[in-house]
Amino acid sequence: MDMQNMKLYGNNDMVKIDCHDCKGCSSCCRDMGESIWLDPYDVYNLTTSLGKTFESLLQKEVELHVEDGLVLPNIRMAGEEDPKCSFLNEDGRCSIHTIRPGFCRLFPLGRNYEDGKLSYFVLEDACLAPSKSKIKINKWLGVPRLKDYEGFLIEWHALTKGLRAFYEANADNDAVIKAVNMQFLQIFYLTPYTADDFYSQFYERKEKMYAFLDSLGIHLQ
């Protein structure tokens, strides 16, 4: 994707992406492979709202995959002939809409990270809904405390980007990569979140992750 020619937006900008509650369309919830990945905020929302542990979600709704050496969870597609999101109900509607993952909230937008800042761009022709209208990005996302959320995303992006770069540079060191991935999963996903403020929990966990990396002499780019 050529980001140099891509128009970027802030969260207060208007963009033509409003599909008017989908009106029965669920195309973006079907046959998505491993692309609906989950960050810690998503897992916090799912586990605390549904009253499930991350391990229990792995039994049915969520799976793990490897992306550039980094192990990440994603929403599982259910069914072979018509693979669809595990949370899509029989009426083709999202059963977790109020706590849906950030990837789902974002679509059909993408995120751009540059110079420690976050902006958005439109994925042209990604959404099949006709006659879309303009809507403010912050309203489209519908995330409480959006400034805090975007700050978290910037920190999360920096960490995962740094880990991917480290894995690429140390692709022949399976033992270290495995140890880091296990600690990464334990800190950000397997250790249960409480219903208290997510952001304070995340930053405590981030410090713990960087302390672990420091103990191994790993300093991310």
C-alpha positions, -999 to +999 in steps of 0.1 A: +000+000+000+014+034-011+011+055+021+027+085+004-003+091-018-028+080+009-050+107+024-047+106+062-074+117+088-075+125+124-102+111+147-123+143+145-124+143+107-155+133+086-151+103+062-176+086+039-178+052+056-211+051+074-229+020+062-261+027+083-259-003+106-250-027+078-287-034+070-283-072+071-249-073+054-223-094+072-196-097+045-168-083+066-176-109+093-171-138+069-141-157+055-116-133+072-090-160+079-067-149+107-070-112+100-092-102+130-064-101+155-069-092+191-049-067+211-049-066+250-078-040+250-099-064+230-091-093+253-098-072+284-133-063+270-141-099+260-130-115+292-144-090+317-177-085+298-183-122+290-170-135+322-147-159+304-110-165+308-087-162+278-081-199+279-118-206+277-121-183+246-093-204+230-115-234+232-140-221+206-140-184+197-103-175+195-071-191+181-034-183+181-014-176+149+022-166+142+027-133+123+063-123+115+075-146+143+051-130+169+023-152+184-010-133+184-046-143+190-073-138+164-111-144+162-117-179+149-137-184+117-164-211+123-176-235+096-159-249+065-183-241+037-191-206+049-164-196+074-177-168+096-168-150+128-175-172+159-195-143+174-218-139+144-253-151+153-278-170+132-294-137+120-260-125+107-256-100+135-227-095+158-234-109+193-207-089+209-213-056+191-208-033+221-175-050+229-164-059+194-126-059+187-108-028+175-103-043+141-141-046+136-147-010+149-121+003+126-133-013+093-133+000+066-105+023+080-069+014+085-044+029+110-012+047+101+016+051+127+043+077+120+065+097+143+047+085+174+014+096+161-017+077+149-039+087+119-064+069+098-070+061+061-099+047+042-097+012+027-113+021-006-139-005-019-133-027+012-169-023+024-196-036+000-224-014+014-238+010-011-247+047-005-224+053+025-226+087+042-201+108+061-194+103+098-168+115+122-142+089+129-145+092+166-182+085+164-176+056+141-151+040+164-173+045+195-145+039+219-147+055+254-117+077+263-105+077+227-073+097+236-062+070+261-071+043+236-051+059+208-022+063+232-024+026+241-024+017+204+007+037+197+026+020+226+013-014+215+023-008+179+058+002+190+062-029+211+050-054+186+069-037+157+100-039+178+095-076+186+089-084+149+122-066+140+140-085+168+126-119+156+136-111+120+172-103+131+174-134+153+154-159+132+179-187+139+176-184+177+145-204+183+150-208+221+150-170+227+121-163+203+101-190+221+109-176+255+100-141+245+067-152+229+057-172+259+063-143+282+045-120+258+014-142+258+016-147+296+018-110+304-007-095+279-032-123+273-030-152+297-028-133+330-064-124+338-075-087+336-097-073+363-127-051+356-107-021+369-092+005+345-076-012+315-049+014+308-032+012+342-031-026+339-017-024+304+011+000+313+021-021+343+023-051+320+042-032+294+068-023+320+070-059+331+075-070+295+103-045+289+120-055+322+119-091+310+135-081+277+162-061+295+170-091+316+178-110+284+198-081+271+172-074+244+167-037+235+140-032+209+145-007+180 
